[in-house]
Amino acid sequence: MKKSAGEEKEKPRDKVVVITDPETAKGFTLGGVEVYSFLDVGKAKEKIHLLLQDERTKVLVVNDEFLKDFDDLDRKIIESSSPPAVMPIPAAETGLGRHRRNSLRRVIRRSASQI
């Protein structure tokens, strides 16, 4: 028996999410992933906690400056979460250039291979 379009529920899609500063966010937005940009570390931490509990989030790419603000308990929670896989990226202030671009390319490739 064929189901009508109204009877089928679409399964929520797995997602790659990036939490970073506004400058770094620009490049990820072009990559088609879900991006949240913050200047306030506290707001970024709140969003990270929410996304760690979202079963659709499979890869969470986070500005390493935001991760530095987490206490030991939070770091243990992040390190033990799987999924999502949490991948730190360098903050915009730590330098732009060839090394940073290559690092971001590797993060994006790793993210895509995990979902």
N, C-alpha and C positions, 0 to 999 in steps of 0.2 A: 504494500500500500504506500503510495507516494504522499509525502507530507507537503502541505501547502507552505508557502513562504512565511506565513504568519506563525506557523507551528514550530519552525526550526529556530533554535536559539544559536546565535553566533558565539563561538567560544572566544573569550577575551584573549587578545594577542599578547604573547610574551613581548617584553620591551627592554630596550637599552635606554637608560636614563643618565643624563649628565647633570651634575651640580657643580657649578663653577662661578667664576667672576664674570661680569658682563663682557669684558674684552675677549676672553677665551671662548665664551659662549657663542660668539659670532660664527666661528669655524664649524662648531658642532651643529649649529642650526642648519647650515648648508648640507650637512651629512644626513639629514632626515631623521635624526634621533630626537627623543623628548629631552628638552633642555630647560633647566631652571637656573637663573643667574641671581646671585646675591652679593651684596656688599657687606651685609651684616652676618657675621659668623654664627650668631645665635639662631637666626632664622634658617640658615643653611643646615645647622644641626637638627632643627626640628623636622625639616623636610627629609633629611637622611634617615632619621628614625622612622618616619612614616613609610618611606620607600622600602626600608629593610623588612617591613611587615607586609608589604604588598606582594602577593604571590605571583603577580604578573611580571614583576621586576626581576629579570634574570641577570642583568649586568648593570652595575651602578658605578659610573665613572665619576670620581670626586676630586676636586681641587685639593692638592696636598696641604695647602694652607688651612683649609677647613678641618682636615683630619688632625692637624697638630693641636687643635683646641679640645679634643676629646680626652676624657680622663681614662685611666687604665681599664675600668669596667666597660666603658663604651668601646674601647679599642678591642677588647676580648670579644665582645658581641659582634663587632664588625669582622674581625678575623675569622670567627667561627661561622659566619653566615654563608650558607651555600645551598641553594641560591639565595640571594643574588651574590654573584662574584663582585667584590668591591675592588676597583682599580684606581689607585691614585694617579693624578696627572700633575705636572708642574704648574705652578701658578704663573700668571702672565708676567709678574714682576721678576721672576727668576731668569728671564732671558728669552728672547725670541731668536730665531735663526734656525739653521739646518738641523742641529741636534734636537731641538724642541719639535720641529715639524715631523722629523722621523719618529720621535717618541709618540707623538699623537697618532701617526699613521699606524704604528704597531698596536696601540690601544684599540683603535677602531677595528683593525683586522681581528684582534683577539676577541673583541666583543661580538663581532658578527659570527665568528666560528662557534661561540657558546650558545647561540640561540637557534 
